[in-house]
Amino acid sequence: MKAFINAISYYLPEKVLDNHQISLEHPEWAADKISQKTGIYKRHIAAHDESAGDMAEKAGKKLLAETKVEASGIDFLLYCTQSPDFFLPTTACILQAKLSLPTSCGALDFNLGCSGYIYGLALSKSLIVSGIAKKVLLLTSETYTKFINPKDKSNKTIFGDAASASLITSEIGPYELGNFRLGTDGTGAENLIVRFGAIRHKTDKGTDIFDSTGEFVKNEEYLFMNGQAIFSFTSITVPKLVNDVLLCNNLVKDEIDYFLFHQANKYMLEFIRKKIKVPLEKFIYYLEDIGNTVSNTIPIALKEECTNKKKGNILIAGFGVGYSWGGCILHSM
Amino acid sequence: MDLNDFTEQIKLQFLEEDQPKVTSEIDFRKLSTWDSLTGMAIIAIIESEYGVTIPVDDFKEMRNILDLFNYVKYQRKD
């Protein structure tokens, strides 16, 4: 049995943060320099009282409305987030009720970041091919901006909030899911982390740490990214992942029509693109107006840049926090 | 290791407007498009192409491509 992505919808919160505003807060960074390096002009920011669960609900409702699929027909809900509404219950259970999905629907959260959409597709395909589910609703939603310290200009320029909803079934749809390769290296856990606030450091208070030049480095209550380590990890892991995905799908690089990678930031993606020698016209970018939306970048770029536009073999790949990575081939019809 | 090949590889990590200005001896930290991202790319390309990982603290001491070249050469014992 085959599995297909039948539809994708997404939701962006209303509030926008553009480079001009960042430049006003951090005058040492000019607005045009931010866009030149990151490829990002603006990002959407979840409202103070808007949770990732709220955004996932909006994306899910949008998908049901746009596809006219009956909520009663969904028999599995997968929800990817690193910003759970509560420690417990699982947000997916709350979303089952809010989306009026049947009580016979399985539902679970899984905690992954930039690799999350690939894992979600792999799990969805497994559920369908094994006969456990017929119609899977895969939701991704992230509010990283709530993890970012106001003094942390680097992360502020990169991340934006968003939610996505994808319908995966065995009925023929725009994208057939090919074979997957997944990977994990937990030795990189320290390099992208929000250390305090969960169980291990539940009541610990963080302090702002600055380097010798007065630049903000980290505060353990907030998102910390060791940019250098992440860059090294990506530059070594992604080319290998691309090769592995090609091999397990019996394809060679020239048979790939488009490459769609997690939209981390333009500078790093350009570095990878040149390294694996992919021409610009085969390499998909969609981050100018939304930034790095973590597990949402791939579904949003698929919807905006590929659906009804790009046919053939699309190699998609996600990589980041964990470290965790994954890739697969979509046969776009 | 060849200094010209090495310089060409490092040059590609700079934004296009600065690439013509890059030589093995120019202080790359003074170029207009220099920032920590460029540094990350240089460290990453050296790591993958030459198998040498430059610690960030050591990298901060380096001012030009010749410094990098000598460091990598020494580490590889070429």
Interface residues (C-beta under 8 A of the other chain):
Chain A: K33 Q36 K37 G227 Q228 F231 S232 T234 S235 I236 Y267 M268 F271 K274 K275
Chain B: L12 Q13 L15 T33 D35 S36 L37 G39 M40 A41 I43 A44 I45 E47 S48 T53 V56
